[in-house]
Amino acid sequence: MPSDFETPLIVLPLQRHTHTIIALHGRGSEGEEFAEELFEQPTSTGKSLGEAYPTLKWVFPSSQERYSTVFQEEMNEWFDIHSLTDPAVREDLQTEGLHDSVNFLLKVLNDEADLIGQERVFLLGLSQGCATGLNGWLPFRAQIEESFRKGKLSEFFKSTLDLDVRGHSPATPILLGHNVDDEIIDIELGRQARDTLQGLGMKINWQEEEEGGHLSMLNTSGLDIIAAFIQGQLPPIP
């Protein structure tokens, strides 16, 4: 039986609140640990992301603890999965966790959107947190593509995951990054996710690096990419 979701960790802005980033940790981690990792390493400017963007509010949710089929133990994860090399195998294992996690995260996202406006809320994810936001490796990729071709994407989410989700604007920019030398998730899964999302008409900023490994997002070079993306989404606030 999965554990309950905890109240997300909130890091308040240092100045007047203009935007919110909801940051999703990877498998085996939790919100507080991810916050420490994300803010520990500075960007090339010498500042952490929190210091570089003082008007941002950061929200760090934590996943449920559930049984992991891959590791055969209870651990924090957004959803279960049978294989890290081929996520399409036993996709039925993913449905319960995705349903629970996405419904929880939609509430977190909608609460922030009610406070600041939907266009001022960003979603950031590392590893499985990225997949849960539907922009890492893409769960149910083939079914999503087929449903989109048939004009039945909303019906897919409702029938498969029992999810009622708000419509996604194709104009919403998405930063998607993957390293060729990723030792956990093959680069081809990231490329497939990129191609699928672009096929849905979404605006993808694809960043592919040769080196850095699975957690390169937490290195200075990865943080610089995130910082540049954030900067590009922050118009002057009157």
Secondary structure, 3 states (H helix, E strand, C coil): CCCCCCCCEEECCCCCCCEEEEEECCCCCCHHHHHHHHHHCCCCCCCCHHHHCCCEEEEECCCCEEEECCCCEEEECCCCCCCCCCCCCCHHHHHHHHHHHHHHHHHHHHHHHHHHCHHHEEEEECCHHHHHCCCCCCCCHHHHHHHHHCCCHHHHHHHHHCCCCCCCCCCCEEEEEEECCCCCCCHHHHHHHHHHHHHCCCEEEEEEECCCCCCHHHCHHHHHHHHHHHHHCCCCCC
